[in-house]
């Protein structure tokens, strides 16, 4: 879902960011994937926070995005099988300020160590149960129904630490020039998406390729 259709949730396919990327004229096929076609290299690398010796992989997503919802099962299975030298993390994106509330949901769950049990449930509530999950009280009620203390959730939801995480997420998305989700960033240098790769599953294969390329110092 790209920036202009973010709030409307139109089915436009997996968005990509084309600004600030290395020119595709220098692209060449490597391992069956072509730079500038199946993936892109950032002109200005983004700061990596993964520990030394690990390859950082980021999924940029929005809970309200139907493509992110559809992608989640395959992505979840893939990331659980990643080797020990890969550091995977999810980063919520909000192209409009009104949707920063979904960023708050994710980082509140992360602070409470509940992402593993609640991440898919949030997607399901929005896309299958048609819950909007846009107002704090509504969100807290949903969390309470799923066994999370309501008062504690609201306290974390509005905390300084969550707001700090959101600012960091926005800066990271800006650095990767993200204007569509879901997208996968690798080691602050590359990104790919379903539309670039040809399909969501192929995007994961491209990510595997980029992980291996990073290991080799390319």
C-alpha positions as CSV (number, residue, x, y, z in Angstrom):
1,X,0.0,0.0,0.0
2,X,1.5,3.3,-1.0
3,X,1.4,6.7,0.7
4,X,-1.4,8.3,-1.3
5,X,-3.7,5.3,-0.8
6,X,-2.7,4.6,2.8
7,X,-5.9,5.9,4.4
8,X,-8.2,4.6,1.7
9,X,-6.8,1.0,1.9
10,X,-7.0,0.5,-1.9
11,X,-5.7,-2.7,-3.3
12,X,-2.8,-1.4,-5.4
13,X,-0.2,-4.0,-4.7
14,X,3.0,-3.8,-2.7
15,X,4.4,-0.3,-2.7
16,X,8.0,0.6,-3.3
17,X,10.1,3.7,-2.6
18,X,11.9,5.1,-5.6
19,X,13.4,8.3,-4.3
20,X,17.0,8.5,-3.4
21,X,18.0,5.2,-4.8
22,X,21.0,4.2,-6.9
23,X,20.4,4.5,-10.6
24,X,19.1,1.3,-12.2
25,X,21.3,1.9,-15.2
26,X,24.1,0.2,-13.2
27,X,21.9,-2.8,-12.5
28,X,23.1,-6.3,-13.2
29,X,21.7,-9.8,-12.6
30,X,23.2,-11.6,-9.6
31,X,21.7,-14.9,-8.5
32,X,18.7,-14.3,-10.7
33,X,17.8,-11.0,-9.1
34,X,18.5,-7.6,-10.7
35,X,19.4,-4.5,-8.9
36,X,17.0,-1.7,-9.7
37,X,14.3,-4.3,-10.7
38,X,13.9,-6.8,-7.9
39,X,15.6,-4.8,-5.2
40,X,17.1,-1.3,-4.8
41,X,20.2,0.0,-3.2
42,X,20.0,3.2,-1.1
43,X,22.2,6.1,-2.2
44,X,22.6,7.1,1.4
45,X,23.0,4.1,3.8
46,X,20.8,4.1,6.9
47,X,22.2,3.6,10.4
48,X,22.1,-0.1,11.5
49,X,21.4,-0.9,15.1
50,X,21.9,-4.7,15.0
51,X,24.8,-6.0,17.0
52,X,28.1,-6.3,15.3
53,X,28.4,-9.5,13.1
54,X,24.6,-9.6,12.5
55,X,22.7,-8.6,9.3
56,X,19.7,-6.4,10.1
57,X,16.4,-7.1,8.3
58,X,13.4,-4.8,8.8
59,X,9.8,-5.2,7.8
60,X,8.0,-1.9,7.4
61,X,4.3,-2.4,7.9
62,X,1.0,-0.8,8.9
63,X,-1.7,-2.7,10.8
64,X,-4.4,-1.2,8.6
65,X,-2.8,-2.3,5.3
66,X,-4.5,-5.4,3.7
67,X,-1.3,-6.4,2.0
68,X,0.6,-6.4,5.2
69,X,-2.1,-8.6,6.7
70,X,-1.9,-11.0,3.8
71,X,1.9,-11.1,3.9
72,X,2.1,-11.7,7.7
73,X,1.8,-15.5,7.8
74,X,4.5,-16.1,5.2
75,X,6.8,-13.4,6.7
76,X,6.3,-14.8,10.2
77,X,7.2,-18.4,9.1
78,X,10.2,-17.0,7.2
79,X,11.6,-14.9,10.1
80,X,11.3,-17.7,12.6
81,X,13.7,-19.8,10.4
82,X,16.3,-17.1,9.9
83,X,19.9,-18.0,10.9
84,X,21.4,-16.7,14.1
85,X,23.5,-14.0,12.3
86,X,20.3,-12.2,11.1
87,X,18.6,-9.7,13.4
88,X,15.0,-9.2,12.3
89,X,12.6,-6.5,13.5
90,X,9.3,-5.0,12.5
91,X,8.9,-1.2,12.2
92,X,5.3,0.3,12.0
93,X,4.8,3.1,9.5
94,X,2.2,5.8,9.5
95,X,2.0,7.9,6.4
96,X,-0.7,10.1,8.1
97,X,-0.5,11.4,11.6
98,X,-3.9,9.9,12.4
99,X,-2.5,6.4,12.0
100,X,0.3,6.9,14.5
101,X,-2.1,5.3,16.9
102,X,-1.2,1.9,15.2
103,X,2.4,2.6,15.8
104,X,1.5,3.2,19.5
105,X,-0.2,-0.2,19.5
106,X,2.9,-2.0,18.3
107,X,5.4,-0.3,20.6
108,X,3.1,-0.6,23.6
109,X,2.9,-4.4,22.9
110,X,6.6,-4.5,22.5
111,X,7.1,-2.8,25.8
112,X,4.8,-5.3,27.5
113,X,6.5,-8.2,25.7
114,X,3.2,-9.1,24.0
115,X,4.1,-8.7,20.3
116,X,4.5,-12.5,19.8
117,X,1.0,-13.3,21.1
118,X,-0.9,-10.1,19.9
119,X,0.6,-9.1,16.6
120,X,-1.5,-11.4,14.4
121,X,-4.6,-10.8,16.6
122,X,-4.4,-7.0,15.9
123,X,-4.3,-7.7,12.2
124,X,-7.2,-10.1,12.5
125,X,-9.3,-7.7,14.5
126,X,-8.9,-4.9,11.9
127,X,-9.2,-7.0,8.7
128,X,-11.6,-9.8,9.7
129,X,-13.6,-8.3,12.7
130,X,-13.6,-4.8,11.1
131,X,-12.5,-3.2,14.4
132,X,-11.0,0.2,13.7
133,X,-8.7,0.3,16.7
134,X,-8.2,4.0,16.4
135,X,-9.2,5.3,19.9
136,X,-7.2,4.5,23.0
137,X,-10.2,3.3,25.0
138,X,-11.3,1.0,22.2
139,X,-7.8,-0.4,21.8
140,X,-7.4,-0.9,25.6
141,X,-10.8,-2.8,25.7
142,X,-9.5,-5.0,22.9
143,X,-6.3,-5.7,24.8
144,X,-8.2,-6.4,28.0
145,X,-10.4,-9.0,26.2
146,X,-7.1,-10.7,25.2
147,X,-5.7,-10.9,28.7
148,X,-3.7,-7.7,28.9
149,X,-4.3,-5.4,31.9
150,X,-6.2,-2.3,30.6
151,X,-4.7,0.3,32.9
152,X,-1.2,-1.0,32.4
153,X,-1.6,-1.0,28.6
154,X,-2.9,2.6,28.6
155,X,0.0,3.7,30.8
156,X,2.5,2.3,28.4
157,X,0.5,3.3,25.3
158,X,0.9,7.0,26.2
159,X,4.4,6.7,27.6
160,X,7.4,8.8,26.6
161,X,9.3,5.6,25.6
162,X,6.6,4.7,23.1
163,X,6.7,8.2,21.6
164,X,10.5,7.9,21.3
165,X,10.2,4.6,19.5
166,X,7.7,6.2,17.1
167,X,10.1,9.1,16.3
168,X,12.8,6.5,15.7
169,X,10.6,4.5,13.4
170,X,9.6,7.6,11.4
171,X,13.3,8.5,11.0
172,X,14.1,5.0,9.9
173,X,11.3,4.9,7.3
174,X,12.4,8.3,6.0
175,X,16.0,7.0,5.7
176,X,14.8,4.0,3.7
177,X,12.6,6.4,1.6
178,X,9.6,4.2,2.3
179,X,6.4,5.3,0.6
180,X,4.7,1.9,0.5
181,X,4.2,-1.1,2.7
182,X,5.0,-3.9,3.3
183,X,8.7,-3.5,2.4
184,X,11.8,-5.2,3.5
185,X,15.0,-3.3,4.3
186,X,18.4,-5.1,4.6
187,X,21.4,-3.8,6.5
188,X,20.6,-0.1,5.9
189,X,21.6,-0.5,2.2
190,X,18.9,-2.4,0.3
191,X,15.2,-2.8,0.2
192,X,12.7,-4.9,-1.7
193,X,8.9,-5.5,-1.8
194,X,6.3,-7.8,-3.5
195,X,5.8,-5.4,-6.4
196,X,9.6,-5.2,-7.1
197,X,10.3,-8.9,-6.6
198,X,7.1,-10.1,-8.4
199,X,5.3,-11.6,-5.5
200,X,5.4,-11.6,-1.7
201,X,7.1,-15.0,-1.6
202,X,9.7,-13.9,-4.1
203,X,10.3,-10.8,-2.0
204,X,11.4,-13.1,0.8
205,X,13.7,-14.9,-1.6
206,X,15.2,-11.6,-2.6
207,X,15.7,-10.8,1.0
208,X,17.6,-14.1,1.5
209,X,19.7,-13.1,-1.5
210,X,20.5,-9.7,0.0
211,X,21.3,-11.2,3.4
212,X,23.8,-13.5,1.7
213,X,25.2,-10.6,-0.4
214,X,25.7,-8.5,2.8
215,X,27.5,-11.4,4.5
216,X,30.0,-11.4,1.6
217,X,30.5,-7.6,2.0
218,X,28.8,-6.6,-1.2
